Amino acid sequence: MKKTKSALIVANGEAQSDLDQLLRCHDCVIAVDGGLRHLLALGLIPHLLIGDLDSITQDQLKICQDNQVEILRYKSEKDESDLEIALHEALKRDFRKITIACAVGGRVDHELSNIALLFHPSLEGFEVSLRGERTAIYALNGGITLATRPGDIISLLPWGKPASGVKTTGLVYSLTYETLLPYETHGLSNLCLGDTAAISLQQGRLLLIHISTPLKERLSDE
């Protein structure tokens, strides 16, 4: 079976402690402008640096040049964010699994626009997630099965319009082909029961947010 090519895109948001773990799970690492600092802080070099590069220093740029990093530099005056450009570049290079790190937290407008990118039409059929500290965010228009731990939080938020035929297994409060409305909170803060949780829907789109239980809480319960 052909292995799915995967890319980790490191954005210019808040740092996260599991970044080095994420790096080991992907074939290619793409630094988005100032996201380069998160990699350099770990002594790591990306395969690709992309963006208008207005958030990195000349010393940081030189490190990349000295290490033969591929650099794609864009003008500051553009319609797309650096992250959107990086996503499209990853698609061009046939990466079908894409994880976006360091994109949660910080300015709320940036955070919301990063989440909205998950619903870009060109990403349909690809495995794309946005990761933060203990948080994974997915755009769902079909079904997904997640690896979980008891006590993890799952929130299901309809995106733009009602999501119908929503079904869940492995959660404390199960949903059986229900409709979730974007102006209600019925899908908020459900709890995982065991090692897996499955979520599916028949129509609409869901923003799925998975918040992992802190390790110290897991150990105290075992």
DOFIVO-309112 format. One record per residue: residue number from 1; x, y, z of N, C-alpha, C in turn; residue in one letter. Coordinates in steps of 0.05 Angstrom, whole numbers, always signed. Layout:
<pt NUM; <X; Y; Z>; <X; Y; Z>; <X; Y; Z>; "a">;
...
END
This chain:
<pt 1; <+17; -24; +0>; <+0; +0; +0>; <+18; +25; +0>; "m">;
<pt 2; <+11; +44; -17>; <+26; +68; -19>; <+23; +86; +6>; "k">;
<pt 3; <+45; +95; +17>; <+44; +112; +41>; <+34; +139; +34>; "k">;
<pt 4; <+16; +150; +51>; <+6; +177; +48>; <+27; +197; +55>; "t">;
<pt 5; <+33; +215; +37>; <+53; +236; +43>; <+41; +256; +62>; "k">;
<pt 6; <+56; +264; +82>; <+46; +282; +102>; <+64; +307; +106>; "s">;
<pt 7; <+52; +329; +112>; <+66; +354; +116>; <+57; +367; +142>; "a">;
<pt 8; <+77; +377; +157>; <+71; +393; +181>; <+76; +422; +174>; "l">;
<pt 9; <+56; +439; +177>; <+58; +468; +172>; <+60; +482; +199>; "i">;
<pt 10; <+81; +496; +204>; <+85; +509; +230>; <+79; +539; +226>; "v">;
<pt 11; <+57; +548; +238>; <+48; +576; +235>; <+61; +594; +255>; "a">;
<pt 12; <+55; +620; +253>; <+67; +640; +270>; <+49; +648; +293>; "n">;
<pt 13; <+38; +627; +306>; <+21; +632; +329>; <+35; +625; +355>; "g">;
<pt 14; <+20; +617; +375>; <+32; +610; +401>; <+47; +583; +399>; "e">;
<pt 15; <+69; +582; +413>; <+85; +557; +414>; <+69; +535; +428>; "a">;
<pt 16; <+76; +510; +422>; <+64; +488; +436>; <+85; +467; +443>; "q">;
<pt 17; <+82; +454; +466>; <+102; +437; +476>; <+106; +411; +462>; "s">;
<pt 18; <+86; +402; +446>; <+87; +377; +432>; <+97; +379; +403>; "d">;
<pt 19; <+109; +402; +396>; <+117; +407; +369>; <+138; +387; +360>; "l">;
<pt 20; <+157; +380; +377>; <+177; +361; +369>; <+165; +333; +364>; "d">;
<pt 21; <+144; +326; +378>; <+130; +300; +373>; <+116; +301; +346>; "q">;
<pt 22; <+104; +323; +340>; <+90; +325; +314>; <+110; +323; +291>; "l">;
<pt 23; <+133; +335; +294>; <+154; +335; +273>; <+161; +306; +265>; "l">;
<pt 24; <+162; +288; +284>; <+170; +261; +278>; <+149; +245; +262>; "r">;
<pt 25; <+125; +256; +260>; <+103; +241; +247>; <+98; +251; +218>; "c">;
<pt 26; <+115; +268; +208>; <+110; +279; +181>; <+135; +278; +164>; "h">;
<pt 27; <+130; +277; +137>; <+152; +274; +118>; <+165; +301; +112>; "d">;
<pt 28; <+150; +323; +114>; <+159; +349; +106>; <+151; +370; +126>; "c">;
<pt 29; <+169; +389; +132>; <+162; +410; +151>; <+164; +437; +137>; "v">;
<pt 30; <+141; +451; +138>; <+139; +477; +125>; <+136; +499; +146>; "i">;
<pt 31; <+155; +518; +146>; <+153; +540; +164>; <+139; +563; +151>; "a">;
<pt 32; <+118; +574; +164>; <+103; +597; +153>; <+114; +622; +166>; "v">;
<pt 33; <+130; +637; +151>; <+141; +663; +161>; <+152; +660; +189>; "d">;
<pt 34; <+140; +675; +208>; <+151; +675; +235>; <+148; +649; +250>; "g">;
<pt 35; <+134; +629; +239>; <+133; +603; +250>; <+160; +590; +251>; "g">;
<pt 36; <+179; +601; +235>; <+206; +591; +235>; <+219; +592; +263>; "l">;
<pt 37; <+211; +611; +279>; <+223; +614; +306>; <+217; +590; +324>; "r">;
<pt 38; <+194; +578; +320>; <+187; +555; +337>; <+206; +531; +331>; "h">;
<pt 39; <+213; +528; +305>; <+231; +507; +297>; <+260; +513; +306>; "l">;
<pt 40; <+269; +537; +301>; <+296; +544; +309>; <+300; +542; +339>; "l">;
<pt 41; <+280; +547; +355>; <+282; +545; +384>; <+287; +516; +392>; "a">;
<pt 42; <+279; +497; +375>; <+285; +468; +380>; <+310; +458; +366>; "l">;
<pt 43; <+323; +477; +353>; <+347; +469; +338>; <+341; +454; +312>; "g">;
<pt 44; <+317; +460; +301>; <+308; +445; +277>; <+306; +464; +253>; "l">;
<pt 45; <+310; +453; +230>; <+309; +468; +205>; <+286; +457; +187>; "i">;
<pt 46; <+269; +475; +176>; <+248; +465; +159>; <+258; +457; +131>; "p">;
<pt 47; <+241; +442; +117>; <+247; +437; +89>; <+240; +460; +71>; "h">;
<pt 48; <+219; +475; +79>; <+210; +498; +63>; <+202; +521; +81>; "l">;
<pt 49; <+211; +545; +74>; <+203; +570; +87>; <+186; +586; +68>; "l">;
<pt 50; <+162; +594; +76>; <+144; +607; +57>; <+130; +631; +71>; "i">;
<pt 51; <+124; +652; +55>; <+110; +675; +65>; <+123; +701; +55>; "g">;
<pt 52; <+113; +723; +66>; <+126; +749; +59>; <+151; +754; +76>; "d">;
<pt 53; <+155; +738; +96>; <+180; +738; +113>; <+183; +765; +127>; "l">;
<pt 54; <+161; +778; +134>; <+163; +803; +148>; <+165; +799; +179>; "d">;
<pt 55; <+163; +773; +187>; <+164; +768; +216>; <+189; +752; +225>; "s">;
<pt 56; <+209; +751; +207>; <+233; +737; +215>; <+257; +757; +212>; "i">;
<pt 57; <+278; +751; +226>; <+302; +768; +226>; <+320; +760; +203>; "t">;
<pt 58; <+339; +777; +197>; <+359; +770; +177>; <+376; +747; +186>; "q">;
<pt 59; <+382; +745; +212>; <+397; +723; +222>; <+382; +696; +219>; "d">;
<pt 60; <+356; +697; +223>; <+340; +673; +220>; <+339; +665; +190>; "q">;
<pt 61; <+337; +685; +173>; <+336; +679; +144>; <+363; +668; +135>; "l">;
<pt 62; <+385; +678; +146>; <+411; +668; +138>; <+415; +639; +147>; "k">;
<pt 63; <+404; +632; +170>; <+406; +604; +179>; <+393; +586; +158>; "i">;
<pt 64; <+371; +594; +148>; <+357; +578; +127>; <+373; +577; +102>; "c">;
<pt 65; <+384; +599; +94>; <+400; +600; +69>; <+425; +583; +72>; "q">;
<pt 66; <+438; +584; +95>; <+462; +568; +99>; <+456; +538; +100>; "d">;
<pt 67; <+431; +531; +106>; <+424; +503; +107>; <+408; +494; +83>; "n">;
<pt 68; <+410; +509; +61>; <+397; +502; +36>; <+367; +497; +38>; "q">;
<pt 69; <+354; +512; +56>; <+325; +510; +58>; <+312; +523; +33>; "v">;
<pt 70; <+293; +509; +22>; <+278; +521; +0>; <+261; +545; +10>; "e">;
<pt 71; <+263; +568; -3>; <+250; +592; +7>; <+232; +603; -16>; "i">;
<pt 72; <+206; +606; -9>; <+187; +618; -27>; <+178; +644; -14>; "l">;
<pt 73; <+186; +667; -26>; <+180; +693; -14>; <+159; +707; -31>; "r">;
<pt 74; <+139; +718; -17>; <+117; +732; -30>; <+117; +761; -22>; "y">;
<pt 75; <+104; +778; -38>; <+101; +806; -31>; <+82; +809; -7>; "k">;
<pt 76; <+86; +830; +8>; <+68; +834; +31>; <+40; +842; +23>; "s">;
<pt 77; <+37; +855; +0>; <+11; +863; -10>; <-1; +840; -26>; "e">;
<pt 78; <-18; +824; -12>; <-30; +801; -25>; <-57; +795; -12>; "k">;
<pt 79; <-74; +780; -26>; <-101; +775; -16>; <-102; +752; +3>; "d">;
<pt 80; <-83; +733; +2>; <-83; +710; +19>; <-64; +713; +42>; "e">;
<pt 81; <-70; +700; +65>; <-52; +700; +87>; <-29; +681; +80>; "s">;
<pt 82; <-7; +683; +95>; <+16; +665; +90>; <+8; +636; +95>; "d">;
<pt 83; <-9; +632; +114>; <-17; +604; +120>; <-34; +593; +97>; "l">;
<pt 84; <-51; +609; +85>; <-67; +599; +62>; <-49; +592; +39>; "e">;
<pt 85; <-29; +609; +34>; <-10; +603; +13>; <+5; +577; +19>; "i">;
<pt 86; <+13; +573; +44>; <+27; +548; +51>; <+10; +524; +47>; "a">;
<pt 87; <-16; +526; +53>; <-34; +503; +49>; <-36; +496; +20>; "l">;
<pt 88; <-39; +516; +3>; <-41; +511; -26>; <-15; +499; -37>; "h">;
<pt 89; <+7; +508; -26>; <+33; +497; -35>; <+35; +468; -27>; "e">;
<pt 90; <+26; +461; -3>; <+27; +433; +6>; <+9; +415; -12>; "a">;
<pt 91; <-14; +426; -21>; <-31; +411; -39>; <-18; +407; -66>; "l">;
<pt 92; <-4; +427; -76>; <+10; +425; -101>; <+31; +403; -101>; "k">;
<pt 93; <+42; +398; -77>; <+64; +378; -74>; <+53; +351; -66>; "r">;
<pt 94; <+27; +348; -68>; <+14; +322; -65>; <+16; +311; -36>; "d">;
<pt 95; <+16; +329; -16>; <+13; +321; +11>; <-16; +318; +18>; "f">;
<pt 96; <-25; +293; +24>; <-53; +289; +29>; <-60; +289; +58>; "r">;
<pt 97; <-40; +288; +75>; <-45; +292; +104>; <-29; +317; +112>; "k">;
<pt 98; <-44; +336; +123>; <-31; +362; +130>; <-39; +369; +158>; "i">;
<pt 99; <-20; +374; +175>; <-24; +383; +202>; <-13; +411; +205>; "t">;
<pt 100; <-30; +429; +216>; <-22; +457; +220>; <-17; +461; +250>; "i">;
<pt 101; <+7; +468; +258>; <+14; +472; +286>; <+19; +501; +292>; "a">;
<pt 102; <+17; +508; +317>; <+22; +536; +327>; <+4; +556; +313>; "c">;
<pt 103; <-21; +548; +310>; <-41; +566; +297>; <-64; +572; +314>; "a">;
<pt 104; <-64; +563; +339>; <-86; +568; +358>; <-76; +586; +380>; "v">;
<pt 105; <-93; +605; +388>; <-85; +624; +409>; <-75; +650; +395>; "g">;
<pt 106; <-68; +670; +411>; <-59; +695; +401>; <-83; +712; +392>; "g">;
<pt 107; <-80; +728; +371>; <-101; +745; +361>; <-125; +730; +352>; "r">;
<pt 108; <-148; +738; +361>; <-173; +723; +356>; <-179; +723; +326>; "v">;
<pt 109; <-173; +745; +312>; <-179; +746; +283>; <-162; +726; +268>; "d">;
<pt 110; <-137; +724; +276>; <-119; +705; +263>; <-128; +677; +269>; "h">;
<pt 111; <-135; +672; +294>; <-143; +645; +301>; <-169; +636; +286>; "e">;
<pt 112; <-188; +654; +284>; <-213; +647; +270>; <-208; +643; +240>; "l">;
<pt 113; <-191; +660; +229>; <-186; +656; +200>; <-171; +630; +195>; "s">;
<pt 114; <-153; +622; +213>; <-139; +597; +211>; <-159; +574; +212>; "n">;
<pt 115; <-178; +575; +230>; <-198; +554; +232>; <-216; +554; +207>; "i">;
<pt 116; <-223; +577; +196>; <-240; +579; +172>; <-226; +566; +148>; "a">;
<pt 117; <-199; +567; +148>; <-185; +555; +125>; <-189; +525; +123>; "l">;
<pt 118; <-196; +512; +146>; <-200; +483; +145>; <-224; +476; +127>; "l">;
<pt 119; <-242; +495; +122>; <-265; +490; +106>; <-261; +499; +77>; "f">;
<pt 120; <-236; +505; +69>; <-231; +513; +41>; <-239; +490; +23>; "h">;
<pt 121; <-254; +496; +1>; <-263; +475; -17>; <-240; +457; -28>; "p">;
<pt 122; <-217; +468; -32>; <-195; +453; -43>; <-184; +431; -24>; "s">;
<pt 123; <-192; +433; +2>; <-182; +414; +21>; <-200; +389; +24>; "l">;
<pt 124; <-223; +390; +11>; <-242; +367; +13>; <-228; +341; +3>; "e">;
<pt 125; <-230; +320; +18>; <-217; +295; +11>; <-190; +292; +22>; "g">;
<pt 126; <-179; +313; +35>; <-153; +312; +47>; <-156; +310; +78>; "f">;
<pt 127; <-136; +298; +91>; <-136; +296; +120>; <-121; +321; +131>; "e">;
<pt 128; <-136; +340; +140>; <-125; +365; +149>; <-134; +371; +177>; "v">;
<pt 129; <-116; +378; +195>; <-123; +385; +222>; <-106; +409; +231>; "s">;
<pt 130; <-117; +423; +250>; <-103; +446; +262>; <-98; +438; +291>; "l">;
<pt 131; <-72; +440; +300>; <-65; +431; +326>; <-55; +454; +343>; "r">;
<pt 132; <-64; +454; +368>; <-54; +472; +388>; <-46; +457; +413>; "g">;
<pt 133; <-40; +470; +435>; <-33; +457; +459>; <-57; +440; +469>; "e">;
<pt 134; <-55; +414; +467>; <-76; +395; +476>; <-101; +396; +459>; "r">;
<pt 135; <-100; +410; +437>; <-125; +414; +421>; <-120; +406; +392>; "t">;
<pt 136; <-139; +392; +381>; <-139; +385; +352>; <-166; +394; +341>; "a">;
<pt 137; <-166; +407; +318>; <-190; +418; +306>; <-192; +407; +277>; "i">;
<pt 138; <-216; +397; +270>; <-221; +385; +244>; <-246; +398; +232>; "y">;
<pt 139; <-246; +399; +205>; <-270; +406; +190>; <-282; +380; +181>; "a">;
<pt 140; <-307; +376; +188>; <-320; +350; +183>; <-344; +353; +165>; "l">;
<pt 141; <-345; +339; +143>; <-368; +338; +126>; <-376; +309; +119>; "n">;
<pt 142; <-365; +290; +134>; <-371; +262; +130>; <-369; +247; +157>; "g">;
<pt 143; <-347; +233; +161>; <-344; +218; +186>; <-314; +216; +193>; "g">;
<pt 144; <-309; +211; +219>; <-282; +209; +229>; <-283; +192; +254>; "i">;
<pt 145; <-261; +176; +258>; <-257; +162; +283>; <-231; +171; +296>; "t">;
<pt 146; <-232; +180; +321>; <-210; +192; +334>; <-199; +173; +356>; "l">;
<pt 147; <-173; +174; +360>; <-161; +161; +383>; <-165; +180; +407>; "a">;
<pt 148; <-176; +170; +429>; <-183; +187; +451>; <-175; +174; +478>; "t">;
<pt 149; <-179; +189; +499>; <-176; +178; +526>; <-200; +186; +542>; "r">;
<pt 150; <-208; +170; +562>; <-231; +177; +579>; <-227; +205; +591>; "p">;
<pt 151; <-248; +221; +589>; <-246; +248; +599>; <-239; +269; +579>; "g">;
<pt 152; <-229; +261; +555>; <-224; +280; +534>; <-251; +295; +527>; "d">;
<pt 153; <-248; +319; +517>; <-272; +335; +510>; <-275; +336; +480>; "i">;
<pt 154; <-299; +331; +470>; <-306; +334; +442>; <-328; +355; +440>; "i">;
<pt 155; <-324; +376; +424>; <-344; +395; +418>; <-350; +395; +388>; "s">;
<pt 156; <-376; +395; +381>; <-385; +395; +354>; <-400; +420; +348>; "l">;
<pt 157; <-389; +437; +331>; <-401; +463; +325>; <-409; +465; +295>; "l">;
<pt 158; <-435; +467; +289>; <-443; +470; +261>; <-430; +494; +248>; "p">;
<pt 159; <-421; +492; +223>; <-408; +514; +210>; <-425; +526; +189>; "w">;
<pt 160; <-436; +550; +194>; <-450; +565; +174>; <-480; +558; +172>; "g">;
<pt 161; <-487; +533; +175>; <-515; +525; +172>; <-519; +500; +189>; "k">;
<pt 162; <-544; +491; +192>; <-549; +467; +208>; <-534; +442; +198>; "p">;
<pt 163; <-526; +426; +216>; <-513; +400; +210>; <-533; +378; +218>; "a">;
<pt 164; <-542; +362; +199>; <-563; +342; +205>; <-552; +314; +202>; "s">;
<pt 165; <-566; +295; +215>; <-558; +267; +215>; <-532; +263; +230>; "g">;
<pt 166; <-529; +278; +252>; <-504; +276; +268>; <-506; +251; +286>; "v">;
<pt 167; <-486; +234; +284>; <-486; +209; +300>; <-459; +207; +314>; "k">;
<pt 168; <-459; +199; +340>; <-434; +196; +354>; <-434; +170; +369>; "t">;
<pt 169; <-410; +158; +373>; <-406; +135; +390>; <-381; +140; +407>; "t">;
<pt 170; <-380; +129; +430>; <-357; +132; +448>; <-357; +157; +464>; "g">;
<pt 171; <-381; +171; +465>; <-383; +195; +481>; <-405; +192; +502>; "l">;
<pt 172; <-402; +206; +524>; <-421; +204; +546>; <-449; +210; +537>; "v">;
<pt 173; <-452; +232; +522>; <-479; +240; +512>; <-480; +234; +482>; "y">;
<pt 174; <-492; +212; +476>; <-492; +203; +448>; <-512; +218; +431>; "s">;
<pt 175; <-506; +222; +406>; <-525; +234; +387>; <-532; +213; +366>; "l">;
<pt 176; <-558; +211; +361>; <-567; +191; +341>; <-582; +205; +319>; "t">;
<pt 177; <-568; +212; +298>; <-579; +225; +274>; <-594; +250; +282>; "y">;
<pt 178; <-582; +266; +298>; <-594; +291; +307>; <-585; +315; +290>; "e">;
<pt 179; <-599; +337; +293>; <-592; +362; +279>; <-581; +382; +299>; "t">;
<pt 180; <-557; +392; +292>; <-545; +413; +309>; <-547; +440; +294>; "l">;
<pt 181; <-555; +460; +309>; <-559; +487; +297>; <-536; +505; +304>; "l">;
<pt 182; <-528; +523; +286>; <-505; +540; +291>; <-508; +561; +312>; "p">;
<pt 183; <-533; +566; +320>; <-538; +587; +341>; <-546; +574; +368>; "y">;
<pt 184; <-542; +547; +370>; <-546; +533; +396>; <-521; +519; +404>; "e">;
<pt 185; <-520; +510; +429>; <-495; +498; +441>; <-498; +469; +448>; "t">;
<pt 186; <-516; +455; +435>; <-522; +428; +441>; <-498; +409; +438>; "h">;
<pt 187; <-480; +416; +420>; <-457; +398; +414>; <-432; +405; +430>; "g">;
<pt 188; <-435; +423; +449>; <-412; +433; +464>; <-404; +414; +487>; "l">;
<pt 189; <-378; +410; +490>; <-366; +397; +514>; <-377; +370; +521>; "s">;
<pt 190; <-377; +352; +501>; <-383; +324; +507>; <-358; +310; +517>; "n">;
<pt 191; <-360; +287; +530>; <-337; +274; +542>; <-333; +246; +530>; "l">;
<pt 192; <-308; +239; +526>; <-301; +213; +515>; <-302; +192; +537>; "c">;
<pt 193; <-311; +168; +529>; <-313; +145; +547>; <-289; +127; +547>; "l">;
<pt 194; <-276; +124; +524>; <-255; +104; +522>; <-233; +112; +502>; "g">;
<pt 195; <-224; +92; +487>; <-200; +95; +469>; <-207; +107; +442>; "d">;
<pt 196; <-232; +106; +434>; <-240; +117; +408>; <-267; +132; +410>; "t">;
<pt 197; <-271; +150; +392>; <-296; +164; +389>; <-301; +167; +359>; "a">;
<pt 198; <-326; +162; +351>; <-333; +164; +322>; <-355; +185; +319>; "a">;
<pt 199; <-351; +202; +300>; <-371; +223; +294>; <-376; +224; +265>; "i">;
<pt 200; <-402; +226; +257>; <-409; +228; +229>; <-433; +246; +226>; "s">;
<pt 201; <-437; +255; +202>; <-461; +271; +196>; <-469; +266; +167>; "l">;
<pt 202; <-495; +271; +161>; <-505; +266; +134>; <-506; +291; +117>; "q">;
<pt 203; <-511; +314; +129>; <-512; +339; +114>; <-500; +361; +130>; "q">;
<pt 204; <-488; +381; +117>; <-477; +404; +130>; <-447; +400; +136>; "g">;
<pt 205; <-437; +417; +154>; <-409; +416; +161>; <-406; +421; +191>; "r">;
<pt 206; <-388; +407; +203>; <-383; +410; +232>; <-354; +417; +237>; "l">;
<pt 207; <-350; +435; +256>; <-324; +440; +267>; <-321; +422; +291>; "l">;
<pt 208; <-302; +404; +290>; <-298; +384; +311>; <-273; +393; +327>; "l">;
<pt 209; <-277; +397; +352>; <-254; +405; +370>; <-250; +383; +390>; "i">;
<pt 210; <-226; +372; +391>; <-218; +351; +409>; <-197; +362; +428>; "h">;
<pt 211; <-204; +363; +454>; <-186; +373; +475>; <-177; +349; +492>; "i">;
<pt 212; <-151; +344; +491>; <-140; +321; +505>; <-138; +326; +535>; "s">;
<pt 213; <-142; +305; +551>; <-139; +306; +580>; <-109; +310; +586>; "t">;
<pt 214; <-102; +329; +604>; <-74; +332; +611>; <-62; +306; +622>; "p">;
<pt 215; <-37; +301; +616>; <-24; +276; +625>; <-26; +272; +654>; "l">;
<pt 216; <-22; +293; +670>; <-22; +290; +699>; <-50; +282; +709>; "k">;
<pt 217; <-71; +291; +695>; <-98; +282; +703>; <-102; +253; +696>; "e">;
<pt 218; <-91; +244; +673>; <-94; +217; +665>; <-80; +198; +686>; "r">;
<pt 219; <-56; +206; +694>; <-41; +189; +712>; <-55; +188; +739>; "l">;
<pt 220; <-67; +209; +748>; <-80; +210; +774>; <-105; +193; +775>; "s">;
<pt 221; <-117; +188; +751>; <-141; +172; +749>; <-135; +142; +746>; "d">;
<pt 222; <-110; +135; +739>; <-103; +108; +733>; <-93; +93; +758>; "e">;
END
